[in-house]
Amino acid sequence: MPTEFPDFRLGTVLATSFTATLTERRGDPVERIPTPQRLADWLAVSGLAVDACTAAQLEHARELRESIHAAATAAAVGETLPAEAVRVINDCSTRGRAAAVLTPEGSRRWQLGSASVEDALSVIAADAVSVLSGERDGRLALCASPTCQAAFFDTSQSRTRRWCEMNTCGNRQKKKRFNANQRKNGTAAR
């Protein structure tokens, strides 16, 4: 019987979507890429299909993921970026061979040099560089859920988004507040 894996949380920003392959970091962590094949699956749905993935490449990907998360967290709270995280991101960014190509529809797509995990990770790292360096219009923020604390890139007009995803963390927190108010008012939900 095949093992069920948690769904991927895909956002519009590649680097922060990649950090969302580990969720509920402050609660009961949910690893969304527990196997090399799941990493290959995530890369494929993110437009970075690779030929194969090894256990060593999965560990390298997780190191990049955690480095991006550490740097994004520091940026979100106005702290200096951790030197080791910056080193890992830069190493990954310069290691791969990938090129941005224009599709007939007028959008950008990445073309990996050898369909290797290293090439895919270099694209993710380059995206992290563009977000962390302030090249993009938006701001890094942390999810307001006490169990999540995911880093996300807020491109809302007011730049006041509170949740990494409204459908998960936002709804959970609103439901929790609603139930607490119901109990406080003596009108428990039935």
Residue pairs with C-beta under 8 A, 6 or more apart in sequence:
5 32
5 34
5 38
6 23
6 30
6 32
7 32
8 20
8 21
8 32
8 41
8 42
8 45
9 17
9 20
9 21
9 23
9 32
9 164
9 165
9 168
10 17
10 20
10 45
10 46
11 17
11 20
11 152
11 153
11 165
12 155
13 127
13 131
13 152
13 153
14 46
14 123
14 124
14 127
15 68
15 72
15 124
15 125
15 127
15 128
15 131
15 153
16 68
16 72
16 131
16 140
16 150
16 151
16 152
16 153
17 46
18 42
18 46
18 64
18 65
18 68
18 124
19 65
19 68
19 69
19 72
19 150
19 151
20 32
20 150
20 152
20 164
21 31
21 32
21 33
21 42
21 65
22 29
22 30
22 31
22 32
22 33
22 62
22 65
22 66
22 69
23 29
23 30
23 32
23 148
23 150
24 30
24 147
24 148
25 69
25 147
25 148
25 149
25 150
26 146
26 147
26 148
26 149
27 146
27 147
27 148
28 147
32 38
32 42
33 39
33 42
33 58
33 61
33 62
35 58
36 52
36 53
36 54
36 55
36 57
36 58
37 53
39 53
39 57
39 58
39 61
39 117
40 49
40 50
40 52
40 53
40 117
43 49
43 50
43 53
43 117
43 120
44 50
47 109
47 110
48 110
48 112
48 119
48 120
48 123
48 124
49 112
49 115
50 112
50 115
50 116
50 117
50 119
50 120
51 115
51 116
53 117
54 117
57 117
57 118
60 92
60 117
60 118
60 121
61 117
61 121
63 88
64 88
64 89
64 92
64 121
64 124
64 125
66 85
67 82
67 84
67 85
67 86
67 88
67 89
68 85
68 89
68 124
68 125
68 128
68 151
69 151
70 82
70 85
71 81
71 82
71 85
71 86
71 89
71 128
71 132
72 128
72 131
72 132
72 140
72 151
73 142
73 149
73 151
74 80
74 81
74 82
74 85
75 81
75 132
75 140
76 139
76 140
76 141
76 142
76 151
77 142
81 132
89 125
89 128
89 129
89 132
90 125
90 129
91 125
92 118
92 121
92 122
92 124
92 125
93 122
93 125
93 126
93 128
93 129
94 122
95 118
95 121
95 122
96 112
96 113
96 116
96 118
96 119
96 120
96 121
96 122
96 123
96 125
97 112
97 113
97 114
97 119
97 122
98 110
98 111
98 112
98 113
98 119
98 120
98 122
98 123
98 126
99 110
99 111
99 113
100 108
100 109
100 110
100 111
101 108
101 109
101 110
101 111
102 108
102 109
103 109
110 123
112 119
112 120
112 123
113 119
130 136
131 138
131 140
131 153
132 140
136 153
137 155
138 153
138 154
138 155
138 159
139 153
139 154
139 159
140 151
140 152
140 153
140 154
141 151
141 152
141 153
141 154
141 161
141 162
142 149
142 150
142 151
142 152
143 149
143 150
143 151
143 152
143 162
143 163
143 164
143 169
144 162
144 163
144 169
144 173
145 163
145 164
145 169
145 172
145 173
148 164
148 169
150 164
150 169
151 164
152 161
152 164
154 160
154 161
162 170
163 169
163 170
163 173
178 189
179 188
179 189
182 188
182 189
